[in-house]
Amino acid sequence: EHFIIVEAFRLNSYYKKDFRFSYVTTGGGVEIDLVVERPGAPLALMEIKSTESVDERDTRQLESFLKDLDNAEGIIFSQDPHRKKIGAITALPWQEGFKEIGLSG
C-alpha cells in the first residue's frame, strides 16, 4: 500500500500532473486508501490490495462510497494479473493502473 501511494506521488511530480491526493476514513472505520483528484476527470477512489485474485469481497467498500458520489470512479490496484470489472469497480494490475488513472507521460 505504501509503495503504491509513494509511487503515485512520484509519478505526479515527474509528469508534472496537477493531481491532488488524500484518503478517507469514516467514523465507522471504513477507509479508502487513496483519493485522487484529477483536473477534468472523475474523482478516483482507490483501494490497494495485495491479493493476486480480486473478487466481490474486495469491492464492497468502494461500492458503498460510489453510491453517494456522482462524478467518481472506483478502482482497485492489486497483484491480480487480470483486468476485471466487478459491478461499478475496475480492478487492475497495479502496473497498468497508473496509466489508467492518467499518471503516465
RAPEQUI-V84508 format. One record per residue. N is the residue number from 1. RES is the residue in three letters. PHI is phi as a letter, one per 40 degrees, with the letter a starting at -180 (NA if undefined). D_FIRST is the distance of its C-alpha to the first C-alpha in Angstrom with 2 decimals. Layout:
n=(N,N)
res=(RES,RES)
phi=(PHI,PHI)
d_first=(D_FIRST,D_FIRST)
This chain:
n=(1,2,3,4,5,6,7,8,9,10,11,12,13,14,15,16,17,18,19,20,21,22,23,24,25,26,27,28,29,30,31,32,33,34,35,36,37,38,39,40,41,42,43,44,45,46,47,48,49,50,51,52,53,54,55,56,57,58,59,60,61,62,63,64,65,66,67,68,69,70,71,72,73,74,75,76,77,78,79,80,81,82,83,84,85,86,87,88,89,90,91,92,93,94,95,96,97,98,99,100,101,102,103,104,105)
res=(GLU,HIS,PHE,ILE,ILE,VAL,GLU,ALA,PHE,ARG,LEU,ASN,SER,TYR,TYR,LYS,LYS,ASP,PHE,ARG,PHE,SER,TYR,VAL,THR,THR,GLY,GLY,GLY,VAL,GLU,ILE,ASP,LEU,VAL,VAL,GLU,ARG,PRO,GLY,ALA,PRO,LEU,ALA,LEU,MET,GLU,ILE,LYS,SER,THR,GLU,SER,VAL,ASP,GLU,ARG,ASP,THR,ARG,GLN,LEU,GLU,SER,PHE,LEU,LYS,ASP,LEU,ASP,ASN,ALA,GLU,GLY,ILE,ILE,PHE,SER,GLN,ASP,PRO,HIS,ARG,LYS,LYS,ILE,GLY,ALA,ILE,THR,ALA,LEU,PRO,TRP,GLN,GLU,GLY,PHE,LYS,GLU,ILE,GLY,LEU,SER,GLY)
phi=(NA,c,d,c,c,c,c,c,c,c,c,d,c,c,c,f,c,b,c,b,b,a,a,b,b,c,c,c,g,c,b,b,c,a,b,b,c,b,d,g,b,c,c,b,c,b,b,b,b,c,c,c,a,c,a,d,c,c,b,d,c,c,d,c,c,c,c,c,b,c,b,a,b,b,b,b,c,a,c,c,c,b,c,b,b,b,g,c,b,b,b,b,c,d,c,c,c,c,c,d,c,g,c,a,c)
d_first=(0.00,3.78,5.47,5.36,6.40,8.75,9.98,10.85,12.78,14.38,15.55,16.81,18.87,20.03,21.28,22.57,21.14,21.73,18.50,17.47,14.06,13.66,12.29,14.56,15.38,18.79,21.43,21.02,17.45,15.98,12.75,11.45,7.89,9.43,13.18,14.71,18.44,20.18,23.91,26.01,23.33,22.04,19.25,15.98,14.08,10.70,8.78,5.73,7.24,7.83,11.46,14.10,16.12,15.20,18.05,19.50,17.88,14.46,16.18,18.17,16.30,16.06,19.69,20.86,19.58,21.05,24.40,24.86,23.91,26.26,24.57,20.95,19.08,16.32,13.82,11.31,9.26,9.40,11.32,14.42,16.94,18.85,18.70,19.63,21.04,20.91,23.04,21.91,18.32,17.48,15.03,14.38,13.31,10.50,13.23,15.61,13.50,13.82,17.57,17.72,16.59,18.84,16.82,19.25,22.81)
